[in-house]
């Protein structure tokens, strides 16, 4: 099932219209590393990771797996694992997916720049819980945790991000 996300921050899925936080760099068709933009594209939802120490396993139409403290995501365009899940410690530039805050308690891996991976086109574009104030993201799509879980339970499989 496809959700539509508009530039005004509305996330629409049949039977669910909620607020979304988007990238601090706006929406862009020419997404690049470090621009803080959310890509304008149709992004398949590849899989879900979740913090099993904080939440029950989400219901989803895509594969679901628990996170571990050793999970990270490579964001170094010069590294062969760029825009891929890595095990920590990892020598290349990366971010930890096991965070102290709740922002990555659920991570929907969106299919941006992954088939094929092109260095510099952006990495780690996720669907994840929003901060309480809906602060802009680094390029991800963020929903209130309850809304995110509801979208997953409704069979979300892709997100169309439109200007």
Secondary structure, 3 states (H helix, E strand, C coil): CEEEEECCCEEEECCEEEECECECCCEECCCCCCCCCEECCEEEEEEEEECCCCCCCCCCCCEEEECCCCEEEECCCCCCCCCCEEECCCCCCEEECCCCCCCCCEEEEECCCCCCCCCCCCCCCEEEECCCCCCCECCCEEECHHHHHHHHHCCCCEEEEEC
